[in-house]
């Protein structure tokens, strides 16, 4: 019986998305004056840290009757000036604070509570553009999260550990060598199966963390060497255990953030 090494060659998993897009129907809530805008929302995030969050909204409802039918003054938070002839509005910047926004997609709900309105366009359609400090996307899965994943920019440190065991978030899961492989080929089969097991592994508070390079690491590393400023090159995976992780603030309350500084120094 001949042995084909490709049968146990590690194959890239496809779980990691570095550029994501969410879209669906939702609303944004404002505080001064109070009100909401409703319509289709889009949120896009790239691996380089760029983002686009906007709505081409369908309707605007103001709790203050003075702003009804006056979308631009509502959005900018312009002050109402009542006159005998009706009303006028002052001219200013963007003063109406957005409390939160959320919208539903086919796979879950995108939401953010630390929101800033950064731009608008009024014409044939009305477009509002936002920035968020942090946001979350919740699927319908009722189970608590088990792991976290953090893409690492410009991580080029040498990999000094061998990753062993089965983990669902490996970039290159280690294939199992079948029992049917002839005895004289099992050693070479094991070598091939473990060819992608280099990484950086460590524990923090008794929980396992590890770093694994992306499948196209060599191309990304070469891009950095040629002058590219920012490039995701690896991903940090860790166990959450029983720690809180429902919000980004919860996550930061226990995540060893000094670890990222150490990784930056190592790179």
Secondary structure, 3 states (H helix, E strand, C coil): CCCCHHHHCCCECCCCCCCEEEEEEEEEEEECCEEEEEEEEEEEECCCCCEEEEEEEEEEEECCHHHCCCHHHHHHCCCEEEECCEEEECCCCCCCCEEEEEEECCCEEEEECCEEEEEEEECCCEEEEEEECCCEEEECCCCCCCEEEEEEECCCCCCCEECCCCCCCCCECCCCCCCCCCHHHHHHHHHHHCCCCEEEEEEECCEEEEEEECCCHHHHHHHHHCCCCCCEEEEEEEECCCCCCCCHHHHHCCCCCHHHHHHHHHC
